[in-house]
């Protein structure tokens, strides 16, 4: 569960990160590095796609400056993976809602991955 997001940092399960992160439904948090600072391309979503989640949520920064390429969108959607793209504050809320709903379903956890850009 993501407890807090503010420009430049995100707190997940009591630990604060000051770099962009990939958050998996399992609770695992990984550093998320992109080839270009304000562009999300195919190579930037590859690791998440390889996990075969049901849904990927991509945050575009506080002001929405980050752009997701059509190739990246196609790569995700062509594999039958749902995709939500939103500013980071809203993406955090959506991630928590998706994760919360799945935790309430006994024995069934929705496979959700969040890719969070913490600035811009």
N, C-alpha and C positions, 0 to 999 in steps of 0.2 A: 504494500500500500504506500502510495506517495503522500507524505504528510504535508509537505510545503514546497512551493516553488516561488522563488523571487529571482529577479534578474541576476543571472550569473551563478545561481546555486539551486540545488534540488535536494530535498531530504526524503530518503526512502528507508523505511524500517529503522528509523533512528540514526541513520548515517547520512551526513551531508556530503554531496559531491559538487565540485566546482568546475566540472567539465561536462561536455555533452555525453549522454548515456543511452544505452540500450537496456531496457528493462523487460525481462521475460516473465511470463505467467508463473514460472517456478520460483520467482523471487530473486533470481540471479540478475546482477547489475554489471554491465560491461561498459568500458569506455567506447564511445562511438565517434570515430574519426571519419571525416569526409575528405575526398580529394580536393574539393573547392569549398571554401568557407560557407558560402551562401547558396550552394546548389546541392541538391540530393540527386545523384545519378544511379544507374544500375549497380555499379560496384559498391555504392554506399549502402544499399539495401540487401546485398547478396547474403551476408551472414544471417540476417533476420529471415529472409525467404527460405534459406536452407533448413531452418527449424520447422518448416511447414506449419506455421500458425494458422488459426482461423481468421485472425484479424491483425493488421499492422496499423498502428497509429503513428503518424509522422507529425512532429511539431515543427512549426516554421519560425520559431523565435517569438519574442515578446511582441514585436510589431508586425510579424508576418513577412519579414524580409527574405527569408529562405524560400527558394523556388524548387519544386520537385519536377524533374524532367518528365516528359511524356514517356520516354523509354523506361524510366523507373516505375511509373504508374502501370504501364503495360506489363512489365516483368512480374509485378505483384498480382495484378488482376487476372492475367492469363493462367495463373496457377490456381485460380479459384480461391484466392485469399482476399478477404475484405480489406478495404483501405479507407482510412479517415485521415484527412489532412486539415490541420487547424493551428492557430496560434498556440503557443506553449501553455498558457494558462487554461485554455479550454481543452487542449489535448490531455493535460493532467487530469482534469475533471472527468473527461470521457474514459480515460484509462481506469481510473478508480471505480467508475460506475460499471464498466464492463467486467472488471475483476471482481467487484463486490457482488454483482448479480450471479456470476458463475460460482463464487464461494458459497452462496446461499443454496445452490442446487446440490443436494447431497450426492457426494461421490462423483460429481461431474465438474470439471474445471475447464472453462473456456481458454483456449490457447491464444493469448493476446501478447503482442510485443509492442512496446512503445519506444520510439526513437525520438529523443528529446534534445532539441537545440536550446540552450539556456540563455543566450543573449540575443541581441538585435531584434 
